[in-house]
Amino acid sequence: MPQSLGKSGNFSSKARSNSRIWGDLSSIEMIGGGSRVPIFIRTVSEAFGMETQRTLNSSECIARGAGLFQP
């Protein structure tokens, strides 16, 4: 595994172990360009112990979110 993906998996594992809401998660939605890279999808799935989802338009949802939270 490339070193950068190892760091992603390590970050995901730390986020999972430090999260107080871990039991409330029911899915992981992959968005943006990285959501199309198979090894990244696999790394995130393994780190969180669940399959990732792609139910939203990966690019459009980022723009919508930015519009909602723009000051």
Beta strands, then each sheet from edge to edge (+ up, - down):
strand 1: 28-29
strand 2: 52-53
sheet 1: 1+ 2+
end
